[in-house]
Amino acid sequence: NNFIITIDINAFTSFKYSLTVLDISNNRWNNSYPFDSSPLYELEKIEKLLLRRNKITDIPNLFSLLKIREMDVSFNQINDVSVSQFLFFLYT
């Protein structure tokens, strides 16, 4: 509930090998840039990603987030979800 609209590309740099849970719920954040430029892209240890109630419009391929086991993107403005975006879960 911080009314976060943007997240700096380097916001999580110092935590990229240690952060396992990230909750950015109840903000105004959107993913208006390519995911490989996203501050979330390099979070190699992230297991739980909570993005509930933001302004996210699409879910990118999350292949870089190999440890992720739970993600909540409910109550966003997502228009389309492709099964291929989640295929990597079957092989990890």
ABEGO torsion letter per residue (X at the ends): XAGBABBBAAAAAAAAAABABBBABGBABBBABBAAABAAAABAABABBBABGBABABBBBAAABAABABBBABGBABABBBAAAAAAAAAX
